[in-house]
Amino acid sequence: MCRHIGRLAYLTEGYKMQHGAFDNLPDHVRDAVFSDIADQLLDDWINANLDESQYFADFQIAFMSNDPLIRKTFNEFYELNPEHDDYLEVE
C-alpha cells in the first residue's frame, strides 16, 4: 500500500466537500490501484534518469534518499569525498 495516498476530495467555493470518482471504492481496491500507479511512476522516473546515465540515476536515488547507508554506498562506489561536488553528506 502506498503511504502517500490520501482521500480524493477537495474543498470548493462555499466550503462544500467535493468527492472524486473513486471515493466510493473500497480502500483496499483504491490503495492497490494507486500503489500500481506509484510503482509505474517510479519505474518511469528511474528509466528517465537512466537515459542520462547510470551515474545520474544513482545520484538521483541517493540524493532523494535520506538513508545514510544509501548515501554512503553511493559515495564509496563512485569514490567521492567531501571535496567532490556530488558528494552526499551522511549523517
Secondary structure as UniProt FT lines:
FT   TURN            3..4
FT   STRAND          9..11
FT   HELIX           13..15
FT   STRAND          17..19
FT   TURN            21..24
FT   HELIX           27..52
FT   HELIX           54..64
FT   HELIX           68..77
FT   TURN            78..79
FT   TURN            82..83
FT   TURN            85..86
//
